[in-house]
Amino acid sequence: MKNIYKIRLFISFISLLISTIAVFGLFYWVKVLDVQFSALLQRVVVDFSILALILFVLLILITFIFGRLYCSLICPFGIAQEIVNLIFSKFQKKKKGDFYKNLSFKYFIAFFALGSLIGGSALIIRYIDPYTIFSSMVSLSLFGIIFSLFVFVLVFFKNRFFCSNICPVGAILGLISRISIFKMIPNKDKCVSCSLCAKNCPQGCIDYKNKTIDNERCIKCFKCINVCKKDAINYTIQPKAEIKFMPARRNLIKTVSLFALLALGYKTGVELSKNIAKKIKNIILPPGAQNEQYMINKCLNCNLCINNCPNKILSKANDDFKAVHIDYSKGEKYCKYDCIECSRVCPSGAIKKLSLKEKQNTRIAMAVINQSNCTQCTRCLDVCPKQAIQKDNEGKIVIDASKCIGCGKCATYCYNNAIEIFSINEQKLL
């Protein structure tokens, strides 16, 4: 059991490395980010696939059997906090090994935010979801940097307090972990209450005085096993005699309250999804994003698509549009015809998975020729991948609206700025 901590640490660092490389857009061959809880849940709800459902059920099943391994092995933001804590530990005084009480407000945050997500809007969850925060930080989004700095400062004083008492994903997985099969179990006969395990616990979930471990908050980092000199902590199946339940009345009140919040969050999500994009106009979206209302309600702003776009035309959320969108004034200034990277890497379903053929026939905008500026040079005819630009009977260059997908390549190669690209209300498969 002593090696379990080192094995877990190695897997965590590999997971963090792959996640960071993926966000930077260097490659995305191992889709660690596709199994992030919030993104996966939304993909099950809005862009349903058998694979997404299997992955989500598998994630819940692993938590039910082994506890919150997700938080220590897969979640990049949680692992990043662990690294920050390792750095801080060199400058910190020795901890007292405090046992933090389980704060109930995290459940209310989690159920309301996830209810809103299921209701159709990611607007609330994107501001507290650990995966989104991590991706935003790595991609140098202002919000991601500020929020991450706040959490890292919190790490200095309370270690992974965000994971144990704020994170909505941690709260949901913690409830499942409460009834998990495998738990961290102290051997009260061997334990001498030295507090060494409690001092090294990142979650503050070990009460060394009473020789108990709160497995709901425990993220199975196995530090306690690694530092215990008496081998007094085991990762094993909990004996039935030690299983305790909350008092029935308190349990009932909390359950009713949480499901009421879930319903309220769902209703809020429905209303947000209807109203949030009504005033937004003239936005061009990546293929598969459907329309402004859909994109702004589903996009988690993880910026993974931005960093993986080969032509660099995708823009981060800004004052004009609070989600990822296309800006044809950036990068190569047109959407590459044989590219489906944004669709391939999006973990949340905000950009639906498209085949290359589907993408090549999805209209995302519309090109219009200003005849007063056009010199009939035919350059646009040569570069149009859809052969949507032709000469009419009078020799004028015109656009066949039934073929144009709005990729913007013609406008990019036009010498005289005679072609403009206009947004459309709804993407259409031609």
Beta strands, then each sheet from edge to edge (+ up, - down):
strand 1: 182-186
strand 2: 206-207
strand 3: 212-213
strand 4: 233-237
strand 5: 314-315
strand 6: 325-326
strand 7: 362-369
strand 8: 389-391
strand 9: 397-399
strand 10: 419-429
sheet 1: 1+ 4-
sheet 2: 2+ 3-
sheet 3: 5+ 6-
sheet 4: 7+ 10-
sheet 5: 8+ 9-
end
